[in-house]
Amino acid sequence: RLPFQRMTNVAASPRFRAYEAADFGFGKPGRVELVSMNHDGEMVLVGGRREGEVQASVSIDPAHMDAFKACILG
């Protein structure tokens, strides 16, 4: 068994097209976000606005932000 801190939860479907589904008559949105992310290490991947794109949203504790930026930006 994995410890609780190492568990992964997958919800929804990778085929859900958020940018197409969120058109409420005002045109396609410029950005789609999951508003309930509030725990360190949470990550959401959704299809981007254009074919083949992936949008990644990550929730990180401010104390870990410098290390995260160093990994991503080099």
C-alpha positions as CSV (number, residue, x, y, z in Angstrom):
1,R,0.0,0.0,0.0
2,L,1.1,3.5,-0.8
3,P,1.2,6.0,2.1
4,F,-1.6,8.6,1.9
5,Q,0.8,11.3,0.8
6,R,1.8,9.2,-2.3
7,M,-1.8,8.4,-3.5
8,T,-3.1,9.7,-6.8
9,N,-6.8,10.4,-7.6
10,V,-7.9,10.6,-11.2
11,A,-11.3,12.1,-11.8
12,A,-13.2,13.1,-14.9
13,S,-12.2,12.0,-18.4
14,P,-9.3,12.9,-20.6
15,R,-11.8,13.2,-23.4
16,F,-13.7,16.0,-21.7
17,R,-13.1,19.0,-23.9
18,A,-13.3,21.8,-21.4
19,Y,-12.9,24.7,-23.8
20,E,-15.7,23.4,-26.0
21,A,-18.0,22.5,-23.1
22,A,-17.6,25.9,-21.4
23,D,-19.1,28.0,-24.2
24,F,-22.1,29.6,-22.6
25,G,-23.0,31.8,-25.5
26,F,-20.2,34.3,-25.2
27,G,-17.8,32.4,-27.3
28,K,-15.0,30.0,-26.3
29,P,-13.2,30.9,-23.0
30,G,-9.7,32.2,-23.0
31,R,-8.8,29.9,-20.1
32,V,-10.4,27.2,-18.1
33,E,-9.4,26.5,-14.5
34,L,-10.4,24.1,-11.7
35,V,-11.3,26.4,-8.8
36,S,-11.1,23.9,-6.0
37,M,-7.4,23.2,-6.1
38,N,-6.0,24.2,-2.6
39,H,-3.6,21.4,-1.5
40,D,0.1,21.3,-2.0
41,G,1.0,19.1,-4.9
42,E,-2.4,19.0,-6.6
43,M,-2.2,19.1,-10.4
44,V,-4.9,19.2,-13.1
45,L,-4.3,18.5,-16.8
46,V,-6.9,19.5,-19.4
47,G,-6.8,19.7,-23.1
48,G,-5.8,23.1,-24.4
49,R,-7.6,25.5,-26.7
50,R,-6.0,24.1,-29.8
51,E,-5.6,20.5,-31.0
52,G,-2.6,18.8,-29.3
53,E,-2.2,21.3,-26.5
54,V,-2.3,20.4,-22.8
55,Q,-2.9,22.9,-20.0
56,A,-1.3,22.1,-16.6
57,S,-2.5,23.8,-13.4
58,V,-0.5,23.1,-10.2
59,S,-1.2,24.0,-6.6
60,I,2.0,24.5,-4.6
61,D,2.6,25.7,-1.1
62,P,4.5,29.0,-1.2
63,A,7.4,27.5,0.8
64,H,8.0,25.1,-2.1
65,M,7.6,27.6,-5.0
66,D,11.3,28.4,-5.4
67,A,12.2,24.7,-5.7
68,F,9.4,24.2,-8.2
69,K,10.5,27.2,-10.3
70,A,14.1,25.9,-10.3
71,C,12.9,22.5,-11.7
72,I,10.7,24.0,-14.3
73,L,12.8,27.0,-15.4
74,G,16.2,25.4,-14.9
